[in-house]
Amino acid sequence: MPGCELTPYSGGFDTTGQHDMISKPSLTLTDLKRIAAAAEQEALANQWAVSIAIVDDGGHLLSFQRLDGAAPISAHIAPAKARTAALGRRESRVYEEMINGGRVSFLSAPEIDGLLEGGVPLMANGHCVGAVGVSGVKSSEDAQIAKAGVAALGI
């Protein structure tokens, strides 16, 4: 096109031509166990029968538990809330608030269907490393359990 020049991308390469890759933290099995135990403890302390899901940054299920007495549907909702929080890099309640505020077109957003409070992202050093999703009681109580799990990592 006239008046338009393409210039080579120079960002991310040093003078030797080597590419600088981004390093980011990731969840370990020990992290998953710590998160799950803290979330379970919070639920049991309040006698709440819930399902608890932990996903990675891409929304892939890494850990799941359905506590005794939790409704079968919670086994579907908890992972959806976690996936929504991980992919959106924000609490799932934000989407619920947008929809309740009249932005119903957000219901058509791809890949996220847990648009209810109870999904909390796991952020470490500015990176989303996953999320916790909980379902089975009031949404604010689901979020309380998820936040207890997140807090167990101290991040």
C-alpha positions as a printed Julia matrix, in Angstrom:
155×3 Matrix{Float64}:
   0.0     0.0    0.0
   1.31    3.48  -0.76
   2.58    5.34   2.29
   2.63    2.2    4.44
   5.87    0.5    5.42
   6.27   -2.75   7.22
   9.12   -2.81   9.68
  10.62   -5.93  11.22
   9.57   -6.69  14.77
  12.53   -6.08  17.03
  10.94   -6.46  20.45
  11.81   -9.57  22.4
  15.17  -10.19  20.7
  18.54   -9.28  22.09
  21.58   -8.29  20.04
  22.55  -11.93  19.51
  19.21  -12.66  17.86
  17.98  -14.83  20.73
  14.31  -14.62  21.64
  13.44  -13.66  25.21
  10.67  -15.92  26.45
   8.28  -14.96  29.21
   8.6   -16.99  32.38
   5.6   -17.39  34.63
   4.71  -19.36  37.72
   2.47  -22.41  37.58
   0.55  -24.51  40.07
   2.13  -27.62  41.54
   0.44  -30.66  42.99
   1.4   -29.38  46.45
  -0.35  -26.07  45.65
  -3.48  -27.91  44.53
  -3.59  -29.96  47.72
  -3.13  -26.84  49.86
  -5.89  -24.93  48.01
  -8.3   -27.86  48.11
  -7.7   -28.53  51.81
  -8.25  -24.89  52.78
 -11.41  -24.61  50.7
 -12.75  -27.88  52.09
 -11.96  -26.76  55.63
 -13.88  -23.49  55.11
 -16.88  -25.38  53.72
 -16.92  -27.97  56.49
 -16.48  -25.35  59.22
 -19.69  -23.73  57.95
 -21.44  -27.06  57.27
 -21.8   -26.2   53.58
 -22.17  -29.06  51.11
 -20.38  -27.85  47.97
 -18.3   -28.89  44.99
 -14.82  -27.36  44.68
 -12.93  -27.16  41.39
  -9.41  -25.92  40.68
  -8.3   -25.2   37.12
  -5.1   -24.03  35.44
  -4.72  -20.74  33.55
  -6.4   -22.24  30.48
  -9.42  -23.42  32.46
  -8.43  -27.1   32.42
  -9.57  -29.07  35.47
  -6.72  -29.99  37.82
  -8.59  -30.87  41.02
 -12.2   -31.54  41.91
 -14.09  -32.65  44.98
 -17.78  -32.93  45.73
 -18.44  -32.89  49.44
 -21.04  -35.18  50.97
 -24.53  -33.85  50.37
 -23.6   -31.45  47.56
 -26.19  -31.21  44.82
 -25.27  -33.07  41.61
 -25.56  -29.86  39.53
 -22.81  -28.28  41.65
 -20.38  -30.72  40.03
 -21.0   -28.93  36.73
 -21.26  -25.38  38.04
 -18.06  -25.28  40.14
 -15.7   -26.12  37.24
 -17.56  -23.64  35.0
 -17.11  -20.86  37.55
 -13.4   -21.71  37.89
 -12.91  -21.79  34.1
 -14.66  -18.42  33.75
 -12.44  -16.85  36.42
  -9.26  -18.27  34.89
 -10.01  -17.33  31.29
 -11.29  -13.88  32.24
  -8.55  -13.25  34.81
 -11.2   -11.86  37.19
 -13.79  -13.08  39.62
 -16.78  -14.67  37.94
 -19.09  -12.32  39.87
 -17.97   -9.51  37.55
 -19.79  -11.2   34.69
 -22.89  -11.77  36.81
 -22.89   -8.07  37.72
 -22.54   -7.03  34.05
 -25.47   -9.23  33.04
 -27.6    -8.08  35.98
 -26.73   -4.51  34.98
 -28.37   -5.05  31.62
 -25.5    -6.26  29.44
 -27.27   -9.52  28.61
 -25.38   -9.86  25.35
 -22.5   -11.12  27.51
 -24.4   -14.4   27.78
 -23.16  -15.15  24.26
 -19.44  -14.85  25.18
 -17.62  -18.0   24.03
 -16.01  -20.52  26.38
 -17.35  -19.03  29.6
 -20.55  -20.29  31.09
 -20.0   -19.99  34.83
 -21.31  -16.45  34.98
 -22.17  -16.55  38.68
 -20.27  -15.47  41.78
 -18.02  -18.18  43.2
 -15.09  -18.3   40.77
 -11.85  -16.63  41.95
  -8.64  -16.37  39.9
  -5.26  -17.37  41.3
  -2.86  -14.53  40.5
   0.9   -14.82  41.11
   3.44  -12.18  40.13
   0.94  -10.54  37.8
   0.09  -13.81  36.05
  -3.09  -15.83  36.28
  -2.02  -19.37  37.16
  -5.52  -20.78  37.54
  -8.73  -20.34  39.51
 -10.95  -21.88  42.15
 -14.66  -22.38  41.57
 -17.21  -23.39  44.19
 -20.89  -24.21  43.93
 -23.53  -25.48  46.32
 -24.58  -22.67  48.65
 -25.31  -18.95  48.22
 -22.99  -17.38  45.66
 -21.36  -15.13  48.27
 -20.68  -18.23  50.4
 -19.28  -20.06  47.37
 -16.92  -17.11  46.88
 -15.96  -17.17  50.57
 -14.88  -20.82  50.21
 -12.99  -20.13  46.96
 -11.18  -17.17  48.56
 -10.18  -19.35  51.51
  -8.56  -21.72  49.03
  -6.76  -18.88  47.25
  -5.57  -17.44  50.57
  -3.9   -20.76  51.44
  -1.21  -20.0   48.83
  -0.42  -16.62  50.34
  -0.3   -14.94  46.94
